Amino acid sequence: MLYQISSGQGPAECELGVAKFLAYLQRRHQVTVEELSAGYHAETYRSVRLRSDEDLQAYVGSIQWICRSPYRPAHKRKNWFIDFSRLDEVATQSAFDPEQIVYESFRCSGKGGQNVNKVSSGVRAVYRPSGQVVECTEERSQHLNKLKAAARLQQLWEQSGRAQQAAVKNSHWRRHTSLQRGNAQKIFHGINFE
């Protein structure tokens, strides 16, 4: 399962809280860090994306850390909030399989000399897994039009995979910016994060 610890655009103390909560999880659970977004101070993080086979649902939500600021000793605030959330997995797109293309031929106008409107050189190609459709009529030869149509379908397939990954990454970022302060799921105290 994929999780994210986020400072939620909070101050440097929240970024330190992210680092301390990550260390807390690493001591108690099997977690693998997948991505780190560095904070303002050394060894602090704006956000951390991690993976674990263990169920960490008990931590999901707002995490409160009660501690005097180590960066601003005269600062009166001592309640810092971070967010721990479970993220949607990015579905890995299967490899493009040319065997899944269905071709239909049709007559088309254009180049072809005496063969215009007599030979079915136009090609419509459908990729079965996604339902994507392209037509190719530029070439005189049906074979060349099939090759072009297959190349276009593969390009469409790859573009849709990149768009899907970008949409999931964007939703992860929006989650990073939606920290709810208060109503903490877990509360930690002191500089030792206990």
MOCOR-V980635 format. One line per field, one symbol per residue. ss: DSSP state (a for helix, b for strand, c for the rest). burial: 1 if it has 16 or more other C-alpha atoms within 10 Angstrom, else 0. A space follows every 10 residues. Layout:
ss = ???
burial = ???
//
This chain:
ss = cbbbbbcccc caaaaaaaaa aaaaaaaacc cbbbbbbbcc ccccbbbbbb bcccccaaac bbbbbbcccc ccccccccbb bbbbbbbccc cccccccaaa bbbbbbcccc ccaaaccccc cbbbbbbccc cbbbbbcccc caaaaaaaaa aaaaaaaaaa aaaaaaaaaa aaaaaacccc cccccbbbbc cccc
burial = 0111111100 0111111111 1100000000 1000000010 0001111111 1000010011 1111111110 0000000011 1111111000 0000000000 1010100110 0000000011 1111111000 0011111111 0101110111 0111011100 1001100110 0100110010 1001001100 0000
//
